[in-house]
Amino acid sequence: MALRYAQDHWRDQRCGSSSKDKTAQYRSKNAKGKRWRDGLVYDHAIPCRYMLNDMLELPDVTPNSVRAVLEQFDVMVLITREENARLNASSLRQKMPADWDGVDSLARYKDKAVRIALIPNESFSEANE
């Protein structure tokens, strides 16, 4: 629950909103022009367990150390239900590809078993821009 609160607070601080349409950095090409309430799925590009593992391994828990983990792992994507079903049917539902470099947050969507074309979300904006 604490992780969920940290993520929600982070998104609100970063984007000035808690709207899924505004806090998702990417969306699939098939989701372009649609809103979350139209049946899109708000997906964690990197499954939460990776963020949780890094949080639990922090030697010193400070606002800056938690922020660094959130900046690295809290990447949200809007995809269609059909794309979500394809992702769930793959071995990548709750994990990153075996060859993940630890950097490319969108690696699950590029995997040959999934192949979901993503574009920057036109509704996403940083609060300080």
TIVO-2410 file (N, C-alpha, C; in nm, 3 decimals):
# residues 129
REC num residu      c1      c2      c3 atome chaine
REC   1      M   0.081  -0.119   0.000     N      A
REC   1      M   0.000   0.000   0.000    CA      A
REC   1      M   0.087   0.126   0.000     C      A
REC   2      A   0.197   0.121   0.075     N      A
REC   2      A   0.285   0.237   0.080    CA      A
REC   2      A   0.345   0.266  -0.057     C      A
REC   3      L   0.378   0.160  -0.133     N      A
REC   3      L   0.432   0.181  -0.268    CA      A
REC   3      L   0.327   0.247  -0.357     C      A
REC   4      R   0.204   0.204  -0.347     N      A
REC   4      R   0.096   0.263  -0.427    CA      A
REC   4      R   0.081   0.412  -0.393     C      A
REC   5      Y   0.086   0.443  -0.264     N      A
REC   5      Y   0.075   0.584  -0.222    CA      A
REC   5      Y   0.192   0.665  -0.279     C      A
REC   6      A   0.313   0.609  -0.271     N      A
REC   6      A   0.431   0.680  -0.324    CA      A
REC   6      A   0.417   0.704  -0.474     C      A
REC   7      Q   0.369   0.603  -0.548     N      A
REC   7      Q   0.351   0.619  -0.692    CA      A
REC   7      Q   0.246   0.727  -0.722     C      A
REC   8      D   0.133   0.720  -0.655     N      A
REC   8      D   0.027   0.819  -0.680    CA      A
REC   8      D   0.075   0.960  -0.648     C      A
REC   9      H   0.143   0.975  -0.536     N      A
REC   9      H   0.196   1.105  -0.497    CA      A
REC   9      H   0.299   1.154  -0.599     C      A
REC  10      W   0.386   1.065  -0.643     N      A
REC  10      W   0.488   1.098  -0.743    CA      A
REC  10      W   0.422   1.147  -0.872     C      A
REC  11      R   0.321   1.075  -0.919     N      A
REC  11      R   0.255   1.115  -1.043    CA      A
REC  11      R   0.184   1.249  -1.028     C      A
REC  12      D   0.120   1.269  -0.914     N      A
REC  12      D   0.052   1.396  -0.890    CA      A
REC  12      D   0.152   1.511  -0.886     C      A
REC  13      Q   0.266   1.490  -0.821     N      A
REC  13      Q   0.370   1.594  -0.814    CA      A
REC  13      Q   0.432   1.618  -0.951     C      A
REC  14      R   0.457   1.512  -1.024     N      A
REC  14      R   0.524   1.523  -1.154    CA      A
REC  14      R   0.433   1.585  -1.259     C      A
REC  15      C   0.307   1.545  -1.261     N      A
REC  15      C   0.216   1.587  -1.368    CA      A
REC  15      C   0.111   1.687  -1.325     C      A
REC  16      G   0.098   1.708  -1.194     N      A
REC  16      G  -0.005   1.798  -1.146    CA      A
REC  16      G  -0.144   1.739  -1.163     C      A
REC  17      S  -0.150   1.607  -1.176     N      A
REC  17      S  -0.277   1.540  -1.199    CA      A
REC  17      S  -0.265   1.393  -1.159     C      A
REC  18      S  -0.378   1.333  -1.128     N      A
REC  18      S  -0.379   1.189  -1.104    CA      A
REC  18      S  -0.453   1.118  -1.217     C      A
REC  19      S  -0.490   1.191  -1.320     N      A
REC  19      S  -0.562   1.135  -1.435    CA      A
REC  19      S  -0.473   1.036  -1.510     C      A
REC  20      K  -0.526   0.918  -1.534     N      A
REC  20      K  -0.450   0.817  -1.608    CA      A
REC  20      K  -0.418   0.866  -1.750     C      A
REC  21      D  -0.508   0.942  -1.809     N      A
REC  21      D  -0.483   0.996  -1.942    CA      A
REC  21      D  -0.364   1.091  -1.944     C      A
REC  22      K  -0.342   1.162  -1.834     N      A
REC  22      K  -0.235   1.261  -1.829    CA      A
REC  22      K  -0.105   1.209  -1.770     C      A
REC  23      T  -0.111   1.101  -1.693     N      A
REC  23      T   0.011   1.052  -1.628    CA      A
REC  23      T   0.079   0.938  -1.703     C      A
REC  24      A   0.016   0.885  -1.805     N      A
REC  24      A   0.080   0.782  -1.888    CA      A
REC  24      A   0.173   0.852  -1.987     C      A
REC  25      Q   0.301   0.813  -1.986     N      A
REC  25      Q   0.398   0.877  -2.075    CA      A
REC  25      Q   0.384   0.831  -2.220     C      A
REC  26      Y   0.333   0.708  -2.239     N      A
REC  26      Y   0.319   0.651  -2.373    CA      A
REC  26      Y   0.181   0.592  -2.389     C      A
REC  27      R   0.146   0.570  -2.515     N      A
REC  27      R   0.023   0.497  -2.548    CA      A
REC  27      R   0.052   0.418  -2.675     C      A
REC  28      S  -0.023   0.313  -2.695     N      A
REC  28      S  -0.005   0.237  -2.819    CA      A
REC  28      S  -0.064   0.317  -2.934     C      A
REC  29      K  -0.019   0.287  -3.055     N      A
REC  29      K  -0.075   0.355  -3.172    CA      A
REC  29      K  -0.224   0.327  -3.183     C      A
REC  30      N  -0.266   0.206  -3.142     N      A
REC  30      N  -0.408   0.171  -3.146    CA      A
REC  30      N  -0.490   0.246  -3.041     C      A
REC  31      A  -0.424   0.301  -2.941     N      A
REC  31      A  -0.493   0.375  -2.835    CA      A
REC  31      A  -0.496   0.525  -2.862     C      A
REC  32      K  -0.435   0.567  -2.971     N      A
REC  32      K  -0.430   0.710  -3.002    CA      A
REC  32      K  -0.572   0.765  -3.020     C      A
REC  33      G  -0.595   0.879  -2.958     N      A
REC  33      G  -0.724   0.945  -2.969    CA      A
REC  33      G  -0.831   0.891  -2.875     C      A
REC  34      K  -0.798   0.785  -2.799     N      A
REC  34      K  -0.893   0.728  -2.704    CA      A
REC  34      K  -0.854   0.770  -2.563     C      A
REC  35      R  -0.950   0.765  -2.474     N      A
REC  35      R  -0.924   0.799  -2.334    CA      A
REC  35      R  -0.932   0.672  -2.250     C      A
REC  36      W  -0.873   0.679  -2.131     N      A
REC  36      W  -0.870   0.563  -2.042    CA      A
REC  36      W  -1.012   0.512  -2.015     C      A
REC  37      R  -1.105   0.603  -1.994     N      A
REC  37      R  -1.242   0.560  -1.964    CA      A
REC  37      R  -1.311   0.493  -2.082     C      A
REC  38      D  -1.249   0.500  -2.200     N      A
REC  38      D  -1.304   0.432  -2.318    CA      A
REC  38      D  -1.263   0.285  -2.324     C      A
REC  39      G  -1.202   0.235  -2.217     N      A
REC  39      G  -1.167   0.094  -2.212    CA      A
REC  39      G  -1.019   0.064  -2.231     C      A
REC  40      L  -0.935   0.165  -2.223     N      A
REC  40      L  -0.792   0.141  -2.233    CA      A
REC  40      L  -0.740   0.083  -2.102     C      A
REC  41      V  -0.625   0.019  -2.110     N      A
REC  41      V  -0.560  -0.039  -1.992    CA      A
REC  41      V  -0.440   0.048  -1.956     C      A
REC  42      Y  -0.429   0.083  -1.829     N      A
REC  42      Y  -0.320   0.163  -1.774    CA      A
REC  42      Y  -0.216   0.065  -1.725     C      A
REC  43      D  -0.109   0.047  -1.801     N      A
REC  43      D  -0.013  -0.059  -1.777    CA      A
REC  43      D   0.120  -0.006  -1.726     C      A
REC  44      H   0.178  -0.077  -1.631     N      A
REC  44      H   0.312  -0.046  -1.584    CA      A
REC  44      H   0.411  -0.100  -1.688     C      A
REC  45      A   0.488  -0.014  -1.753     N      A
REC  45      A   0.584  -0.060  -1.853    CA      A
REC  45      A   0.683  -0.158  -1.791     C      A
REC  46      I   0.726  -0.128  -1.670     N      A
REC  46      I   0.812  -0.219  -1.594    CA      A
REC  46      I   0.725  -0.270  -1.478     C      A
REC  47      P   0.702  -0.400  -1.471     N      A
REC  47      P   0.617  -0.453  -1.364    CA      A
REC  47      P   0.660  -0.403  -1.226     C      A
REC  48      C   0.562  -0.380  -1.141     N      A
REC  48      C   0.585  -0.320  -1.009    CA      A
REC  48      C   0.686  -0.394  -0.924     C      A
REC  49      R   0.697  -0.524  -0.941     N      A
REC  49      R   0.789  -0.599  -0.855    CA      A
REC  49      R   0.934  -0.553  -0.872     C      A
REC  50      Y   0.970  -0.503  -0.988     N      A
REC  50      Y   1.106  -0.453  -1.009    CA      A
REC  50      Y   1.128  -0.326  -0.926     C      A
REC  51      M   1.028  -0.239  -0.925     N      A
REC  51      M   1.038  -0.118  -0.845    CA      A
REC  51      M   1.040  -0.153  -0.696     C      A
REC  52      L   0.954  -0.243  -0.657     N      A
REC  52      L   0.948  -0.283  -0.517    CA      A
REC  52      L   1.081  -0.344  -0.472     C      A
REC  53      N   1.139  -0.430  -0.555     N      A
REC  53      N   1.270  -0.489  -0.520    CA      A
REC  53      N   1.376  -0.383  -0.502     C      A
REC  54      D   1.379  -0.284  -0.591     N      A
REC  54      D   1.478  -0.177  -0.577    CA      A
REC  54      D   1.452  -0.092  -0.453     C      A
REC  55      M   1.325  -0.067  -0.423     N      A
REC  55      M   1.293   0.010  -0.302    CA      A
REC  55      M   1.340  -0.064  -0.177     C      A
REC  56      L   1.315  -0.196  -0.174     N      A
REC  56      L   1.353  -0.275  -0.057    CA      A
REC  56      L   1.504  -0.286  -0.041     C      A
REC  57      E   1.578  -0.268  -0.150     N      A
REC  57      E   1.724  -0.278  -0.145    CA      A
REC  57      E   1.792  -0.143  -0.120     C      A
REC  58      L   1.715  -0.037  -0.105     N      A
REC  58      L   1.776   0.094  -0.079    CA      A
REC  58      L   1.852   0.091   0.052     C      A
REC  59      P   1.981   0.127   0.051     N      A
REC  59      P   2.056   0.127   0.177    CA      A
REC  59      P   2.010   0.239   0.270     C      A
REC  60      D   1.974   0.352   0.212     N      A
REC  60      D   1.923   0.466   0.289    CA      A
REC  60      D   1.795   0.514   0.223     C      A
REC  61      V   1.685   0.506   0.295     N      A
REC  61      V   1.557   0.549   0.240    CA      A
REC  61      V   1.540   0.698   0.270     C      A
REC  62      T   1.553   0.775   0.164     N      A
REC  62      T   1.538   0.920   0.173    CA      A
REC  62      T   1.444   0.963   0.060     C      A
REC  63      P   1.390   1.082   0.068     N      A
REC  63      P   1.306   1.129  -0.044    CA      A
REC  63      P   1.379   1.122  -0.179     C      A
REC  64      N   1.507   1.155  -0.179     N      A
REC  64      N   1.583   1.152  -0.305    CA      A
REC  64      N   1.605   1.011  -0.355     C      A
REC  65      S   1.632   0.915  -0.266     N      A
REC  65      S   1.656   0.778  -0.311    CA      A
REC  65      S   1.526   0.715  -0.362     C      A
REC  66      V   1.415   0.745  -0.297     N      A
REC  66      V   1.286   0.694  -0.343    CA      A
REC  66      V   1.249   0.759  -0.476     C      A
REC  67      R   1.272   0.888  -0.489     N      A
REC  67      R   1.245   0.959  -0.615    CA      A
REC  67      R   1.325   0.899  -0.730     C      A
REC  68      A   1.450   0.864  -0.706     N      A
REC  68      A   1.534   0.806  -0.812    CA      A
REC  68      A   1.476   0.673  -0.861     C      A
REC  69      V   1.427   0.591  -0.768     N      A
REC  69      V   1.366   0.463  -0.807    CA      A
REC  69      V   1.237   0.489  -0.886     C      A
REC  70      L   1.155   0.582  -0.839     N      A
REC  70      L   1.033   0.614  -0.911    CA      A
REC  70      L   1.062   0.667  -1.051     C      A
REC  71      E   1.162   0.753  -1.064     N      A
REC  71      E   1.198   0.806  -1.196    CA      A
REC  71      E   1.239   0.696  -1.291     C      A
REC  72      Q   1.307   0.595  -1.240     N      A
REC  72      Q   1.354   0.485  -1.325    CA      A
REC  72      Q   1.242   0.388  -1.361     C      A
REC  73      F   1.156   0.354  -1.266     N      A
REC  73      F   1.063   0.244  -1.286    CA      A
REC  73      F   0.917   0.283  -1.309     C      A
REC  74      D   0.876   0.402  -1.273     N      A
REC  74      D   0.735   0.438  -1.284    CA      A
REC  74      D   0.704   0.498  -1.421     C      A
REC  75      V   0.697   0.411  -1.519     N      A
REC  75      V   0.664   0.449  -1.656    CA      A
REC  75      V   0.531   0.382  -1.689     C      A
REC  76      M   0.433   0.463  -1.721     N      A
REC  76      M   0.298   0.413  -1.748    CA      A
REC  76      M   0.264   0.424  -1.895     C      A
REC  77      V   0.184   0.327  -1.942     N      A
REC  77      V   0.148   0.318  -2.083    CA      A
REC  77      V  -0.001   0.288  -2.094     C      A
REC  78      L  -0.069   0.352  -2.187     N      A
REC  78      L  -0.208   0.321  -2.218    CA      A
REC  78      L  -0.211   0.230  -2.340     C      A
REC  79      I  -0.271   0.112  -2.324     N      A
REC  79      I  -0.282   0.016  -2.433    CA      A
REC  79      I  -0.428  -0.031  -2.442     C      A
REC  80      T  -0.463  -0.091  -2.555     N      A
REC  80      T  -0.599  -0.143  -2.571    CA      A
REC  80      T  -0.614  -0.273  -2.493     C      A
REC  81      R  -0.737  -0.313  -2.472     N      A
REC  81      R  -0.762  -0.441  -2.402    CA      A
REC  81      R  -0.706  -0.559  -2.482     C      A
REC  82      E  -0.715  -0.552  -2.614     N      A
REC  82      E  -0.662  -0.659  -2.697    CA      A
REC  82      E  -0.509  -0.667  -2.683     C      A
REC  83      E  -0.444  -0.554  -2.680     N      A
REC  83      E  -0.298  -0.553  -2.661    CA      A
REC  83      E  -0.262  -0.604  -2.522     C      A
REC  84      N  -0.341  -0.568  -2.423     N      A
REC  84      N  -0.317  -0.617  -2.288    CA      A
REC  84      N  -0.333  -0.770  -2.283     C      A
REC  85      A  -0.432  -0.822  -2.352     N      A
REC  85      A  -0.452  -0.968  -2.357    CA      A
REC  85      A  -0.332  -1.036  -2.421     C      A
REC  86      R  -0.277  -0.976  -2.526     N      A
REC  86      R  -0.158  -1.031  -2.592    CA      A
REC  86      R  -0.038  -1.029  -2.498     C      A
REC  87      L  -0.023  -0.921  -2.424     N      A
REC  87      L   0.086  -0.910  -2.327    CA      A
REC  87      L   0.069  -1.014  -2.217     C      A
REC  88      N  -0.053  -1.030  -2.167     N      A
REC  88      N  -0.079  -1.128  -2.062    CA      A
REC  88      N  -0.060  -1.272  -2.109     C      A
REC  89      A  -0.087  -1.298  -2.237     N      A
REC  89      A  -0.070  -1.433  -2.291    CA      A
REC  89      A   0.077  -1.468  -2.311     C      A
REC  90      S   0.161  -1.367  -2.318     N      A
REC  90      S   0.305  -1.391  -2.334    CA      A
REC  90      S   0.366  -1.424  -2.198     C      A
REC  91      S   0.491  -1.454  -2.198     N      A
REC  91      S   0.561  -1.480  -2.071    CA      A
REC  91      S   0.600  -1.349  -2.002     C      A
REC  92      L   0.555  -1.236  -2.056     N      A
REC  92      L   0.598  -1.105  -2.006    CA      A
REC  92      L   0.490  -1.032  -1.928     C      A
REC  93      R   0.392  -1.104  -1.881     N      A
REC  93      R   0.284  -1.040  -1.807    CA      A
REC  93      R   0.336  -0.968  -1.684     C      A
REC  94      Q   0.425  -1.032  -1.610     N      A
REC  94      Q   0.475  -0.974  -1.486    CA      A
REC  94      Q   0.626  -0.970  -1.479     C      A
REC  95      K   0.690  -0.979  -1.596     N      A
REC  95      K   0.836  -0.971  -1.595    CA      A
REC  95      K   0.886  -0.907  -1.724     C      A
REC  96      M   1.010  -0.867  -1.717     N      A
REC  96      M   1.075  -0.807  -1.833    CA      A
REC  96      M   1.139  -0.919  -1.916     C      A
REC  97      P   1.169  -0.893  -2.044     N      A
REC  97      P   1.234  -0.996  -2.126    CA      A
REC  97      P   1.366  -1.042  -2.065     C      A
REC  98      A   1.404  -1.165  -2.092     N      A
REC  98      A   1.528  -1.221  -2.037    CA      A
REC  98      A   1.650  -1.139  -2.076     C      A
REC  99      D   1.647  -1.077  -2.194     N      A
REC  99      D   1.762  -1.000  -2.240    CA      A
REC  99      D   1.749  -0.850  -2.207     C      A
REC 100      W   1.661  -0.815  -2.115     N      A
REC 100      W   1.640  -0.675  -2.078    CA      A
REC 100      W   1.769  -0.615  -2.026     C      A
REC 101      D   1.802  -0.495  -2.075     N      A
REC 101      D   1.926  -0.428  -2.037    CA      A
REC 101      D   1.915  -0.349  -1.907     C      A
REC 102      G   1.798  -0.348  -1.846     N      A
REC 102      G   1.778  -0.274  -1.722    CA      A
REC 102      G   1.755  -0.126  -1.744     C      A
REC 103      V   1.755  -0.083  -1.869     N      A
REC 103      V   1.740   0.059  -1.902    CA      A
REC 103      V   1.614   0.085  -1.985     C      A
REC 104      D   1.593   0.008  -2.089     N      A
REC 104      D   1.481   0.031  -2.181    CA      A
REC 104      D   1.349  -0.007  -2.114     C      A
REC 105      S   1.278   0.094  -2.066     N      A
REC 105      S   1.154   0.068  -1.994    CA      A
REC 105      S   1.043   0.012  -2.084     C      A
REC 106      L   1.058   0.024  -2.214     N      A
REC 106      L   0.955  -0.022  -2.307    CA      A
REC 106      L   0.986  -0.157  -2.369     C      A
REC 107      A   1.082  -0.228  -2.316     N      A
REC 107      A   1.128  -0.355  -2.374    CA      A
REC 107      A   1.019  -0.461  -2.387     C      A
REC 108      R   0.926  -0.467  -2.293     N      A
REC 108      R   0.819  -0.569  -2.302    CA      A
REC 108      R   0.735  -0.550  -2.428     C      A
REC 109      Y   0.712  -0.427  -2.467     N      A
REC 109      Y   0.627  -0.400  -2.583    CA      A
REC 109      Y   0.699  -0.424  -2.716     C      A
REC 110      K   0.831  -0.428  -2.710     N      A
REC 110      K   0.912  -0.450  -2.831    CA      A
REC 110      K   0.941  -0.597  -2.854     C      A
REC 111      D   0.915  -0.681  -2.754     N      A
REC 111      D   0.943  -0.824  -2.765    CA      A
REC 111      D   0.866  -0.885  -2.881     C      A
REC 112      K   0.928  -0.980  -2.950     N      A
REC 112      K   0.866  -1.039  -3.069    CA      A
REC 112      K   0.733  -1.108  -3.040     C      A
REC 113      A   0.712  -1.154  -2.916     N      A
REC 113      A   0.587  -1.220  -2.880    CA      A
REC 113      A   0.473  -1.121  -2.859     C      A
REC 114      V   0.506  -0.995  -2.842     N      A
REC 114      V   0.404  -0.895  -2.808    CA      A
REC 114      V   0.389  -0.791  -2.919     C      A
REC 115      R   0.497  -0.724  -2.953     N      A
REC 115      R   0.502  -0.620  -3.058    CA      A
REC 115      R   0.386  -0.521  -3.054     C      A
REC 116      I   0.395  -0.430  -2.960     N      A
REC 116      I   0.297  -0.322  -2.950    CA      A
REC 116      I   0.369  -0.192  -2.982     C      A
REC 117      A   0.327  -0.128  -3.089     N      A
REC 117      A   0.390  -0.002  -3.131    CA      A
REC 117      A   0.344   0.110  -3.039     C      A
REC 118      L   0.440   0.181  -2.979     N      A
REC 118      L   0.408   0.289  -2.887    CA      A
REC 118      L   0.448   0.424  -2.943     C      A
REC 119      I   0.375   0.525  -2.899     N      A
REC 119      I   0.406   0.663  -2.933    CA      A
REC 119      I   0.399   0.745  -2.805     C      A
REC 120      P   0.464   0.860  -2.800     N      A
REC 120      P   0.449   0.945  -2.681    CA      A
REC 120      P   0.302   0.984  -2.663     C      A
REC 121      N   0.258   0.989  -2.540     N      A
REC 121      N   0.120   1.027  -2.510    CA      A
REC 121      N   0.105   1.178  -2.524     C      A
REC 122      E   0.018   1.221  -2.613     N      A
REC 122      E   0.000   1.363  -2.638    CA      A
REC 122      E  -0.061   1.436  -2.518     C      A
REC 123      S  -0.124   1.362  -2.427     N      A
REC 123      S  -0.186   1.424  -2.309    CA      A
REC 123      S  -0.090   1.435  -2.190     C      A
REC 124      F   0.024   1.366  -2.196     N      A
REC 124      F   0.119   1.367  -2.086    CA      A
REC 124      F   0.191   1.500  -2.081     C      A
REC 125      S   0.204   1.553  -1.961     N      A
REC 125      S   0.285   1.673  -1.947    CA      A
REC 125      S   0.340   1.679  -1.805     C      A
REC 126      E   0.463   1.722  -1.795     N      A
REC 126      E   0.525   1.742  -1.665    CA      A
REC 126      E   0.465   1.870  -1.606     C      A
REC 127      A   0.442   1.870  -1.477     N      A
REC 127      A   0.379   1.984  -1.410    CA      A
REC 127      A   0.465   2.110  -1.419     C      A
REC 128      N   0.596   2.091  -1.427     N      A
REC 128      N   0.686   2.208  -1.427    CA      A
REC 128      N   0.721   2.256  -1.568     C      A
REC 129      E   0.656   2.205  -1.670     N      A
REC 129      E   0.686   2.251  -1.806    CA      A
REC 129      E   0.613   2.379  -1.835     C      A
***
